[in-house]
Amino acid sequence: MRRAVTLALLLAALAPQARAQEGEPLPLAERRRAVREGTHVFRRILADAELSPLDSFDALARSPKRTILIVLGDLNQIEKVPGGLEKFVRDGGAVLLASDRAVRKDSEARAQLLRIAGVTIQAETVVSQELTSCYKMLDYCPFLLPWVSTDPVVRSTQPFLFRNPEGGDDLRVATNTPSVLLPQRLRLPILATLATPPGRCLVESAEGRREAIRGYVYQPGSDVPDPTDIRNYPAFMVGGEVGAGRVLVLADHSVFINEMMLPLDVKNVEFTSNAIAWLQGENGLRDRALLVEDGRIETKFDIPVKSGTIPPAEALRLLFAKRNLLLAKGEEKLAELEDRGFYDNALIDWLARRGMPPGRLAYWSAGVATALLALLLLIRLAVRYRFSHDQTAPSLVSAVSGNFPSRSLAEQRNQALLRRNNLNEPAGALARHWFAGLGVEVPPGSAAPAFRVKGGWGERRRRARRLRALWELASGKSAAPVSAPQIWRLQREMEELAAAKGRGEWSVDQAEARQPARTAG
């Protein structure tokens, strides 16, 4: 309830603040964009954590053990840290670096990032092919997958920031056009991987081209010794203790913008609170913070939470989100009123004030009940039974409706296939649709074309046999029964073959695939 009310009130407070420095209002489109891409909620979390804002990089040199440096967006700003970022962290400072942009090559900022975290940020953003693992099915907003190291020594010091403070499942954290972290080639990374994007991610260039993420040992379906190692799997977040300090590096700063923090169906707020609490250390040791957002130092953390008019749609959404709590409180109040006899006493008092004490009420109630009973007998005996129809003859509707089928033909057909446990026809349609998605037409009754398969002798023979079986099923030549479990295995098999085709491990002779099968005679 605290989170819902706070965020709702923040919505009313953000719009008046999105103005130009000259004091004139910005256009409506720019104001809305400023609210979406602002960090007001993030700064409010810093205020709730009782962090005092700093106004310059020089302030970092004073008591690093009590200081957190937060840089969002432009990470080239870390060059301004007095004495260098590594010295600040090893002296006890904490650092949160988040950006989906690459740091300038051959720059001091890139060198400092590599020395402290062993990673840098890829220039291109990534998209996910698994839409079910993305916020609102948007391929550029994948959810994060928390990772825990298999090494017990690393696991004992590795922070887990996805723990739900209310219990239950881990937090669902959504990104927005994220990138990935690249490991340093010369030595092992210092920090452990804490989160990755979902599987089957592609790199998307500024021109819109998409291709596989390069430079990693991991491939979907392969057996990796330690998938939490950043060298084997693309990482989104790394973190851990460096010297006396703590470091978190994320490949997207949009995790902390208002647009991703305000929705109640994701848990970016709780994730941010966990991250700030870990950076503060035990007993909130670090109580100062320097927030640098795209090169601009933000010194206002205590965003005023004003009570304002909430739009009706937002109010209804908040009420619906807390419907179970409201119903429980309402039931408790109703039970309390019933126990006190509130309804009986209130009704009796109301009637007495209008000249209807309990004795007179009983008298009038008996008279009204007698009149109603007499009227009912008159209607049934003098009106209804006089013109009633024969009750033994079936009605026209019931007689005709018995001849209609209870289900549609398609549903009856599906039920018949399930009773016979033979889903050959749906399996054939699924195979034809799969071949069509690969750009291969399957004529009915056609023979399997030549498949060009790469790999070892056993692998080529097994894959070619699987492809021919799928072709016979798609062309209708295979009449073998297919059960429901087999259809699920068939679908997984087609996904594996499609992935192999995407890697160029097999192809089909298009010209031969279009030729229909020859019939004898």
C-alpha positions in Angstrom: 0.0 0.0 0.0 2.9 2.4 0.8 4.4 1.9 -2.6 1.1 2.3 -4.5 0.2 5.5 -2.7 3.7 7.0 -2.9 3.9 6.4 -6.7 0.4 7.7 -7.3 1.2 10.9 -5.4 4.5 11.2 -7.3 2.6 11.3 -10.6 0.8 14.4 -9.4 4.1 16.0 -8.3 6.2 15.4 -11.3 4.4 17.3 -14.0 4.8 20.8 -12.5 8.6 20.2 -12.2 9.2 19.4 -15.9 9.9 23.1 -16.9 12.6 24.9 -18.7 15.3 26.6 -16.7 14.1 30.0 -17.9 10.8 29.3 -16.1 8.6 29.0 -19.2 6.5 25.7 -19.5 7.8 23.1 -21.9 5.5 21.8 -24.7 3.2 19.0 -23.6 5.1 16.3 -25.5 8.5 17.3 -24.0 6.9 17.5 -20.5 5.6 14.0 -20.8 9.0 12.7 -22.1 10.7 14.5 -19.1 8.4 12.7 -16.7 8.9 9.3 -18.4 12.7 9.5 -18.7 13.3 11.4 -15.4 14.7 9.8 -12.2 12.3 11.4 -9.7 11.3 8.0 -8.2 14.9 6.9 -8.0 15.9 10.1 -6.2 13.0 9.6 -3.8 14.3 6.2 -2.9 17.7 7.8 -2.2 15.9 10.2 0.1 14.0 7.4 1.9 17.4 5.7 2.4 18.5 8.9 4.3 21.3 9.7 1.8 22.5 13.3 1.8 23.3 14.7 -1.7 26.7 15.9 -2.7 27.3 18.7 -5.2 30.7 18.0 -6.7 33.2 15.3 -7.5 35.7 16.9 -5.1 33.4 15.9 -2.2 34.1 12.3 -3.0 37.6 12.7 -1.6 36.2 13.5 1.9 35.4 10.3 3.8 35.0 7.7 0.9 33.8 5.1 3.4 30.6 7.1 3.9 30.0 7.9 0.2 28.2 6.3 -2.8 29.0 7.4 -6.3 26.0 6.9 -8.8 26.6 7.6 -12.5 23.7 7.0 -14.9 24.0 7.3 -18.7 27.3 9.0 -19.6 30.0 6.9 -17.8 32.8 9.1 -19.1 32.2 11.2 -16.1 34.1 8.8 -13.9 37.3 10.5 -15.1 36.5 13.3 -12.8 36.8 11.2 -9.6 39.7 12.7 -7.6 42.6 10.2 -7.4 40.8 7.8 -9.7 37.8 5.5 -9.4 39.8 2.5 -8.2 41.4 4.4 -5.3 37.9 5.7 -4.3 36.5 2.2 -4.1 39.5 0.5 -2.4 39.3 3.3 0.2 35.8 2.2 1.1 33.6 4.0 -1.4 30.6 2.4 -3.2 29.9 2.8 -6.9 26.7 2.2 -9.0 27.4 2.6 -12.7 24.6 2.1 -15.2 24.4 2.8 -18.9 23.5 1.3 -22.2 26.2 3.3 -24.0 29.8 2.3 -24.6 32.6 4.3 -22.9 35.0 6.1 -25.3 37.8 3.8 -26.5 41.3 4.6 -25.3 39.9 6.9 -22.6 40.8 7.1 -19.0 37.2 6.3 -18.0 37.3 3.0 -20.0 40.6 2.1 -18.3 39.2 2.8 -14.9 36.1 0.8 -15.5 38.1 -2.2 -16.7 40.4 -2.0 -13.6 37.6 -1.9 -11.1 35.1 -4.3 -12.7 36.9 -6.1 -15.5 34.1 -5.3 -18.0 33.0 -2.6 -20.4 29.7 -1.9 -22.2 28.8 -3.0 -25.7 28.0 -0.2 -28.1 24.9 -1.9 -29.5 21.7 -2.7 -27.6 20.1 -6.2 -27.5 16.6 -7.5 -28.1 15.1 -10.8 -27.0 13.5 -13.4 -29.3 11.6 -14.8 -26.3 8.7 -12.3 -26.1 7.2 -14.2 -23.1 10.4 -13.1 -21.2 9.8 -9.4 -22.0 7.7 -6.7 -20.4 4.4 -6.3 -22.3 5.8 -8.6 -25.0 8.2 -5.9 -26.2 11.4 -7.4 -27.5 13.4 -4.3 -26.4 12.2 -4.6 -22.7 13.5 -8.0 -21.6 13.2 -9.1 -18.0 16.4 -9.8 -16.1 17.4 -13.3 -15.1 19.2 -13.4 -11.7 22.3 -15.6 -11.6 23.9 -17.2 -8.5 27.5 -18.5 -8.8 28.1 -22.2 -8.5 31.3 -21.4 -6.6 30.5 -21.5 -2.9 33.3 -18.9 -2.1 31.9 -16.4 -4.7 28.3 -17.2 -3.6 29.1 -16.3 0.0 30.1 -12.7 -1.0 27.8 -12.3 -4.0 24.9 -9.9 -3.3 21.4 -11.2 -4.4 19.4 -8.1 -5.3 16.3 -9.9 -6.5 15.0 -11.0 -3.1 11.3 -10.0 -2.7 10.9 -8.2 0.6 7.3 -9.4 0.8 8.4 -13.0 0.3 7.4 -15.3 -2.6 9.0 -15.4 -6.1 12.1 -13.4 -7.0 11.6 -9.8 -8.2 10.7 -9.2 -11.9 12.9 -6.4 -13.1 12.3 -4.9 -16.6 14.8 -3.2 -18.8 14.4 -0.8 -21.7 16.7 -1.1 -24.7 19.5 -2.6 -22.7 23.0 -3.5 -23.7 25.4 -6.2 -22.4 28.7 -6.2 -20.6 31.9 -7.3 -22.4 34.7 -9.0 -20.4 38.3 -7.8 -20.5 40.3 -10.2 -22.7 43.6 -9.9 -20.8 42.6 -11.2 -17.4 39.7 -12.7 -15.5 36.9 -10.3 -14.5 37.0 -9.1 -10.9 33.3 -9.0 -10.3 30.8 -11.9 -10.4 27.8 -12.0 -12.7 24.6 -11.1 -10.9 22.0 -10.9 -13.8 21.8 -11.7 -17.5 19.2 -11.0 -20.2 17.0 -13.9 -21.2 18.2 -16.4 -23.7 18.1 -16.0 -27.5 19.1 -12.4 -27.4 20.3 -10.6 -30.6 22.4 -7.5 -31.0 20.6 -4.7 -32.8 22.7 -2.0 -34.5 21.6 1.6 -35.0 20.7 0.7 -38.6 18.3 -2.0 -37.4 20.4 -5.0 -38.3 20.1 -7.9 -35.9 22.7 -10.6 -35.3 24.0 -13.0 -32.7 26.0 -11.7 -29.8 29.7 -12.2 -30.6 32.6 -13.1 -28.4 31.0 -15.6 -26.0 31.6 -19.3 -25.6 28.0 -20.0 -24.7 25.5 -21.0 -27.4 21.9 -22.1 -26.8 21.8 -25.8 -26.0 25.5 -26.1 -25.3 27.0 -27.5 -22.0 28.9 -24.7 -20.3 31.0 -25.5 -17.2 29.9 -22.4 -15.3 27.1 -20.4 -17.0 27.5 -17.6 -14.4 31.0 -16.8 -15.8 30.7 -13.7 -17.9 33.1 -15.2 -20.5 30.5 -17.9 -21.2 27.2 -16.0 -21.1 26.4 -12.4 -21.9 25.9 -10.5 -18.6 23.7 -7.5 -17.7 24.9 -6.8 -14.2 28.1 -7.6 -12.3 28.9 -6.7 -8.7 30.8 -7.5 -5.6 33.3 -6.1 -3.1 36.5 -4.5 -4.3 38.9 -3.8 -1.5 36.9 -2.0 1.2 34.3 -0.8 -1.2 31.4 -2.2 -3.2 30.7 -2.0 -7.0 27.6 -2.5 -9.2 27.8 -2.2 -13.0 24.6 -2.4 -15.1 24.3 -2.4 -18.9 21.1 -0.2 -18.8 20.3 3.0 -16.8 16.7 2.9 -18.0 16.0 0.4 -15.2 15.9 3.4 -12.9 13.8 5.9 -15.0 10.2 6.8 -14.0 8.7 4.9 -17.0 10.1 1.6 -15.7 9.7 2.4 -11.9 6.1 3.5 -11.8 4.3 0.4 -13.2 3.0 -1.9 -10.5 3.4 -5.1 -12.5 7.2 -4.9 -12.3 9.4 -4.7 -9.3 12.1 -2.2 -10.3 11.4 -0.1 -7.2 12.1 -3.0 -4.8 15.2 -4.0 -6.9 16.5 -0.4 -6.6 15.9 -0.3 -2.9 17.8 -3.6 -2.5 20.7 -2.3 -4.5 20.9 1.0 -2.6 20.7 -0.9 0.7 23.6 -3.2 -0.3 25.7 -0.3 -1.5 25.1 1.5 1.9 26.5 -1.5 3.7 25.8 -2.8 7.2 23.8 -0.4 9.4 23.7 2.2 6.6 27.4 3.0 6.9 27.4 5.1 3.7 25.0 8.1 4.2 26.2 10.4 1.4 25.7 10.1 -2.4 26.8 11.9 -5.5 24.2 11.3 -8.3 25.5 12.2 -11.8 22.8 11.8 -14.5 24.1 12.2 -18.1 26.8 14.5 -16.9 24.5 16.6 -14.7 24.8 16.4 -10.9 21.5 16.1 -9.2 21.4 17.6 -5.7 17.7 17.3 -5.0 16.8 13.9 -3.5 13.8 14.8 -1.4 11.2 15.0 -4.1 8.1 16.5 -2.5 5.2 14.1 -2.4 2.2 16.4 -2.9 -1.4 15.3 -2.5 -3.1 16.1 -5.9 -5.9 15.0 -8.0 -5.3 11.5 -9.3 -6.8 10.8 -12.7 -9.9 8.5 -12.5 -8.1 5.8 -14.6 -5.1 5.8 -12.2 -7.4 5.8 -9.2 -9.3 2.8 -10.5 -6.0 1.0 -11.3 -4.7 1.5 -7.8 -8.0 0.3 -6.3 -7.9 -2.8 -8.5 -4.3 -3.5 -7.6 -5.3 -3.5 -3.9 -8.7 -5.1 -4.3 -8.0 -8.1 -2.1 -6.8 -5.9 0.8 -9.9 -3.6 0.5 -12.3 -6.6 0.4 -10.7 -8.1 3.5 -10.9 -4.8 5.4 -14.5 -4.3 4.3 -15.5 -7.8 5.4 -13.9 -7.1 8.8 -15.9 -3.9 9.2 -19.1 -5.6 8.2 -18.6 -8.4 10.6 -17.9 -5.9 13.4 -21.2 -4.1 12.7 -23.2 -7.3 12.6 -21.7 -8.4 15.9 -22.9 -5.1 17.5 -26.4 -5.5 15.9 -26.0 -2.2 14.1 -28.3 -3.0 11.2 -31.3 -4.1 13.4 -31.0 -1.3 15.8 -30.6 1.4 13.1 -33.6 0.1 11.2 -35.8 0.0 14.3 -34.8 3.5 15.4 -35.4 4.8 11.9 -39.0 3.4 11.8 -39.8 4.6 15.3 -38.8 8.2 14.3 -41.3 7.9 11.5 -44.2 6.8 13.7 -43.9 3.1 13.3 -43.0 1.5 16.7 -42.4 -2.3 16.8 -46.0 -3.1 17.9 -47.6 -1.1 15.1 -45.1 -2.5 12.6 -46.1 -6.1 13.4 -49.8 -5.2 13.0 -49.3 -3.6 9.7 -46.9 -6.4 8.5 -49.6 -9.0 9.2 -52.2 -7.0 7.3 -50.0 -6.5 4.3 -49.0 -10.2 4.2 -52.7 -11.3 4.3 -53.6 -9.0 1.5 -50.7 -10.2 -0.7 -51.6 -13.8 0.0 -55.2 -13.2 -1.0 -54.1 -11.5 -4.2 -51.8 -14.4 -5.1 -54.6 -16.9 -4.6 -56.9 -14.8 -6.8 -54.3 -14.6 -9.7 -53.6 -18.3 -9.6 -57.2 -19.6 -9.4 -59.1 -17.0 -11.4 -56.5 -16.0 -14.0 -53.7 -18.4 -14.5 -55.4 -21.8 -14.2 -58.4 -20.6 -16.3 -56.3 -19.9 -19.4 -53.5 -22.4 -18.7 -52.1 -24.7 -21.4 -51.6 -28.5 -21.3 -48.5 -29.0 -19.2 -48.0 -32.6 -20.4 -47.2 -31.7 -24.1 -43.5 -30.8 -24.8 -42.8 -27.2 -25.9 -41.7 -26.5 -29.4 -38.3 -25.2 -28.3 -37.4 -28.3 -26.3 -38.6 -30.6 -29.1 -36.6 -28.8 -31.8 -33.5 -28.1 -29.7 -32.9 -31.9 -29.1 -32.1 -32.3 -32.8 -29.3 -29.7 -32.8 -25.7 -30.9 -32.1 -24.3 -29.9 -28.8 -21.0 -28.8 -30.2 -19.6 -27.4 -33.4 -18.3 -29.7 -36.1 -14.7 -28.5 -35.6 -15.0 -29.2 -31.8 -16.5 -32.6 -32.5 -13.7 -33.4 -34.9 -11.1 -32.4 -32.3 -12.7 -34.5 -29.6 -12.8 -37.5 -31.9 -9.0 -37.1 -32.6 -8.3 -36.8 -28.9 -10.4 -39.9 -28.1 -8.5 -41.9 -30.7 -5.2 -40.4 -29.4 -4.2 -39.8 -33.0 -3.2 -36.2 -33.8 -1.6 -37.0 -37.2 -3.6 -34.3 -39.0 -2.7 -31.4 -36.6 0.9 -32.7 -36.5 1.0 -32.5 -40.4 -0.4 -29.0 -40.4 2.2 -28.0 -37.8 5.0 -29.4 -39.9 3.7 -27.7 -43.0 3.5 -24.4 -41.2 7.1 -24.9 -39.9 8.4 -25.6 -43.4 6.5 -22.6 -44.7 8.2 -20.4 -42.0 11.5 -21.5 -43.4 10.5 -20.6 -46.9 9.9 -24.1 -48.2 6.6 -25.2 -49.8 5.5 -28.7 -49.2 3.2 -30.0 -52.0 0.7 -32.7 -50.9 2.0 -36.1 -51.6 5.5 -34.9 -52.6 8.6 -36.9 -51.9 11.2 -35.5 -49.5 13.8 -33.4 -51.3 17.6 -33.6 -50.8 18.7 -32.1 -47.5 22.2 -30.8 -47.3 23.4 -31.5 -43.8 26.7 -30.6 -42.2 28.5 -32.2 -39.3 29.8 -35.7 -38.5 28.6 -38.8 -40.2 26.3 -39.8 -37.4 24.9 -36.3 -36.9 24.3 -35.9 -40.7 22.5 -39.2 -40.9 20.3 -38.6 -37.8 19.4 -35.0 -38.8 18.6 -36.0 -42.4 16.3 -38.8 -41.1 14.5 -36.4 -38.9 14.0 -33.9 -41.8 12.6 -36.6 -44.1 10.2 -37.8 -41.4 9.0 -34.2 -40.9 8.6 -33.9 -44.7 6.5 -37.1 -45.0 4.3 -35.9 -42.1 3.9 -32.4 -43.7 3.1 -33.8 -47.2 0.5 -36.3 -45.8 2.4 -39.4 -46.8 2.9 -40.5 -43.2 -0.2 -42.1 -41.6 1.6 -43.1 -38.4 -0.5 -42.1 -35.3 0.8 -39.2 -33.3 -0.1 -38.8 -29.6 -0.3 -35.6 -27.7 3.0 -36.0 -25.9 4.6 -36.8 -29.3 3.3 -33.5 -30.7 5.1 -31.6 -27.9 8.3 -33.4 -28.6 7.8 -32.8 -32.3 7.5 -29.0 -31.7 10.7 -29.0 -29.6 12.5 -30.9 -32.4 11.4 -28.4 -35.0 12.7 -25.5 -32.8 16.1 -27.2 -32.6 16.2 -27.8 -36.3 15.2 -24.2 -37.0 18.0 -23.0 -34.8 20.4 -25.3 -36.6 19.3 -24.0 -40.0 19.8 -20.4 -38.7 23.4 -21.5 -37.9 23.8 -22.9 -41.5 24.1 -26.5 -40.4 21.6 -27.8 -43.0 19.6 -26.6 -46.0 17.1 -27.9 -48.5 17.2 -28.1 -52.3 14.4 -25.5 -53.1 14.1 -26.6 -56.8 13.7 -30.3 -55.9 11.3 -29.4 -53.0 8.8 -27.9 -55.4 8.6 -31.0 -57.6 5.4 -33.1 -56.9 5.8 -36.8 -56.3 5.5 -39.1 -59.4 2.8 -41.7 -59.3 3.0 -45.0 -61.0 0.8 -45.8 -64.0 
